[in-house]
Amino acid sequence: MGYDTIRFHEKMTFLVTGAAGFIGSNLTEALLRLGVRVRAMDNFAAGKRDNLAACADSPRFELIEGDICDGEVCRKACEGADYVLHQAALGSVPRSVKFPLIYEKNNIQGTLNLFEAARCSGSVRRVVYASSSSVYGDAAQLPKIEGEEGRLLSPYAVTKCVNELYGQLYTQLYHLDCIGLRYFNVFGPRQDPHSQYAAVIPIFARQLLAGEAPTIFGDGETSRDFTYIENVIEANLKACLAPAEACGEAFNIAYGQRFTLNEVYRKMCETFGVRIDPVYGPEREGDIRHSLADISKARRLLGYDPSWSFDRGFEAAAAWYRKYLGQECEL
Ligand SMILES: NC(=O)c1ccc[n+]([C@@H]2O[C@H](COP(=O)([O-])OP(=O)(O)OC[C@H]3O[C@@H](n4cnc5c(N)ncnc54)[C@H](O)[C@@H]3O)[C@@H](O)[C@H]2O)c1
């Protein structure tokens, strides 16, 4: 279980894009712990320098402040790299609905630049890139299984879907190994609670720790397969080492259990030791009702075996939120 037994040669260089973000910074730290070299790339559009503060002292850490929309920067970043873990993207479904052109440029052209740079580098042996459960669109069937996607519901989802098409194409046409990971509602330390487009767990955490009542949109019976960051790290590392048949494919990366927002809310109140009733607001447009991943394909081809349940993950995330938000809640 987990990734404790994974070993890479210490001379291996990993390029992590989006390294100053939530997932990228956790990945960067995990790689440095494993003893490899990490080249971190970010344009700091959303990422924070603080997220990489603990890595900066390592002699195996290098930072490239640059944009994946710049092909030349991508070429330099890929030079001599062995693996690329591509996390850089603009997130947020609602924002993509407002600004589709920005998403097209950043997430599609940016990713294509990176695939192309990896292809031309002569050194990159594999690209593992972040996709998203949003590619399932309006497919109502549960659990979600790769190959059974519905109609896409946002420009963000289109960008992830196009990334997957290019990942498949680059594997097939240019023999550049690409593996897509469809993350489902990731949570954990360093997920930004302050952004206007913050995810539900950090928003609840911030408000509960401030003694405020969070708003639950709809009746709270909407459910999600919340996935702790350590499971996502495991998936990325295992994807680097997976057999050739995994290349050109995309995989659901989740824990494989769903909780309603009401359940998550109750668990969070318990962990923080607070009693605050939530406020219920109107349903949010475009939200799908339920999400749950079938993770058998990732288990089979990547050897993915997630060991961090929601409860275990939230205990760890809560400790970080308490510290980060500078508050201790008392019963
Ligand atoms: N967090 C989730 O629940 C979730 C779910 C599904 C998919 N994903 C995907 O996982 C990846 C990482 O997400 P995250 O939650 O860490 O988001 P994040 O916003 O915390 O991190 C993304 C990082 O990419 C950087 N970035 C954006 N555009 C860039 C560009 N043009 N050039 C260089 N850097 C750029 C940002 O500055 C940021 O540091 C993204 O591709 C996202 O779409 C995340």
The ligand as a MOL file (V3000), in Angstrom:
LIG
                    3D

  0  0  0     0  0            999 V3000
M  V30 BEGIN CTAB
M  V30 COUNTS 44 48 0 0 0
M  V30 BEGIN ATOM
M  V30 1 N -7.4790 19.8590 -6.7790 0
M  V30 2 C -8.3560 19.0620 -7.3470 0
M  V30 3 O -9.3120 18.5920 -6.7290 0
M  V30 4 C -8.1970 18.6700 -8.8020 0
M  V30 5 C -9.1670 17.8330 -9.3650 0
M  V30 6 C -9.0300 17.4600 -10.7000 0
M  V30 7 C -7.9380 17.8910 -11.4290 0
M  V30 8 N -7.0310 18.7320 -10.8670 0 CHG=1
M  V30 9 C -5.8920 19.1700 -11.6840 0
M  V30 10 O -4.7010 18.9680 -10.9500 0
M  V30 11 C -3.7410 19.9680 -11.2880 0
M  V30 12 C -3.2320 20.6710 -10.0470 0
M  V30 13 O -4.3420 21.2600 -9.3810 0
M  V30 14 P -4.2190 22.0230 -7.9970 0
M  V30 15 O -5.4470 21.7060 -7.2310 0
M  V30 16 O -2.8870 21.7740 -7.4030 0 CHG=-1
M  V30 17 O -4.3470 23.5240 -8.4960 0
M  V30 18 P -3.4720 24.8230 -8.0920 0
M  V30 19 O -4.1500 25.9800 -8.7100 0
M  V30 20 O -3.2050 24.8220 -6.6450 0
M  V30 21 O -2.1040 24.5340 -8.8510 0
M  V30 22 C -1.9360 24.7490 -10.2310 0
M  V30 23 C -0.6020 25.4410 -10.4080 0
M  V30 24 O -0.3500 25.6290 -11.8050 0
M  V30 25 C 0.2220 26.9140 -11.9710 0
M  V30 26 N -0.0590 27.3440 -13.3420 0
M  V30 27 C -1.2610 27.6100 -13.8980 0
M  V30 28 N -1.1010 27.9960 -15.1700 0
M  V30 29 C 0.2300 27.9540 -15.4190 0
M  V30 30 C 1.0160 28.2440 -16.5610 0
M  V30 31 N 0.4650 28.7020 -17.6780 0
M  V30 32 N 2.3610 28.0830 -16.4900 0
M  V30 33 C 2.9410 27.6570 -15.3380 0
M  V30 34 N 2.2430 27.3710 -14.2270 0
M  V30 35 C 0.8960 27.5170 -14.2680 0
M  V30 36 C -0.4640 27.7960 -10.9380 0
M  V30 37 O 0.2650 28.9660 -10.6250 0
M  V30 38 C -0.5580 26.8310 -9.7650 0
M  V30 39 O 0.5840 26.9170 -8.9310 0
M  V30 40 C -4.4400 20.8790 -12.2920 0
M  V30 41 O -4.1020 20.4430 -13.5890 0
M  V30 42 C -5.9010 20.6450 -12.0180 0
M  V30 43 O -6.6930 20.9060 -13.1510 0
M  V30 44 C -7.1370 19.1210 -9.5670 0
M  V30 END ATOM
M  V30 BEGIN BOND
M  V30 1 1 1 2
M  V30 2 2 2 3
M  V30 3 1 2 4
M  V30 4 1 4 5
M  V30 5 2 4 44
M  V30 6 2 5 6
M  V30 7 1 6 7
M  V30 8 2 7 8
M  V30 9 1 8 9
M  V30 10 1 8 44
M  V30 11 1 9 10
M  V30 12 1 9 42
M  V30 13 1 10 11
M  V30 14 1 11 12
M  V30 15 1 11 40
M  V30 16 1 12 13
M  V30 17 1 13 14
M  V30 18 2 14 15
M  V30 19 1 14 16
M  V30 20 1 14 17
M  V30 21 1 17 18
M  V30 22 2 18 19
M  V30 23 1 18 20
M  V30 24 1 18 21
M  V30 25 1 21 22
M  V30 26 1 22 23
M  V30 27 1 23 24
M  V30 28 1 23 38
M  V30 29 1 24 25
M  V30 30 1 25 26
M  V30 31 1 25 36
M  V30 32 1 26 27
M  V30 33 1 26 35
M  V30 34 2 27 28
M  V30 35 1 28 29
M  V30 36 1 29 30
M  V30 37 2 29 35
M  V30 38 1 30 31
M  V30 39 2 30 32
M  V30 40 1 32 33
M  V30 41 2 33 34
M  V30 42 1 34 35
M  V30 43 1 36 37
M  V30 44 1 36 38
M  V30 45 1 38 39
M  V30 46 1 40 41
M  V30 47 1 40 42
M  V30 48 1 42 43
M  V30 END BOND
M  V30 END CTAB
M  END
